[in-house]
Amino acid sequence: MLIVHHLENSRSQRVLWLLEELGVDYDVKRYERDKMTSLAPPEMKKIHPLGKSPIIEDNGKIIAETGAMIDYLLDHYGDGRLRPATGTDEFERYRYWLHYSEGSAFPPLLLKLILTRMASAKMPFFVKPIAKKMAQGALDGFVDPQLKLHFDYIEAELGKSEWFAGADFTGADIIMSFPLEAAASRGAVNNKAPNIAAFLKRIHTRAAYQKALERGGPYGIVK
Ligand SMILES: N[C@@H](CCC(=O)N[C@@H](CS)C(=O)NCC(=O)O)C(=O)O
């Protein structure tokens, strides 16, 4: 039986959702984050040296990295579903978003999380104003403009077709869900991004998305 090593409140929710869309049987091994650091527990490093989620175990193979995992699962269980045919424009769009999600969209969101935490972290009073100023400077000068650049771009792209790769729902929509959910929960999706808001609404009403929430347990974005 395929096993998903699933960290609570994390991007591994997408893998449960993909498996539900495909109707594949799987077991979930759920891990809790460290309450102070939000890091994954050390036992995840016994499965894969980085100890990050998601990880799947399938037929003796250990697969990490969400984009690679989505292609692996579609190769083995897809039967042509949720991925456009190779050689088509839709396939190129699918592949682009599969890499863009973790490679380009997520890094500024992670920086935002870290710098925002740094600005409000507990520290000696004489260091705090300096740390706060540095964090705010990086947020204002780099991170927030980058987030705007990316999310304006995504908003415009979602105005061209219903789904990321075209008219059909694919794995690209599944992988793009997490940066969009993270952006929405951090207040970066507002009434200026109606296409992103409509996309999130569409995916959240899918039966497989809802089933994956039941399998994965409570799900929220780490702030
Ligand atoms: N690009 C990797 C990122 C993996 C990753 O950072 N996962 C997070 C979950 S949201 C994690 O395990 N965080 C806890 C930790 O770093 O200990 C992927 O998509 O699989």
The ligand as an ORCA input file, in Angstrom:
! r2SCAN-3c Opt
* xyz 0 1
  N      10.010     21.905     -2.347
  C       9.724     20.894     -1.351
  C       9.532     21.605     -0.022
  C       9.420     20.648      1.147
  C       9.138     21.416      2.429
  O       9.787     22.409      2.754
  N       8.127     20.967      3.189
  C       7.700     21.643      4.387
  C       6.209     21.436      4.557
  S       5.235     22.804      4.145
  C       8.345     21.015      5.617
  O       8.523     19.815      5.656
  N       8.609     21.844      6.622
  C       9.103     21.397      7.882
  C      10.598     21.398      7.998
  O      11.276     22.031      7.157
  O      11.096     20.785      8.945
  C       8.482     20.114     -1.793
  O       7.654     20.661     -2.522
  O       8.331     18.938     -1.449
*
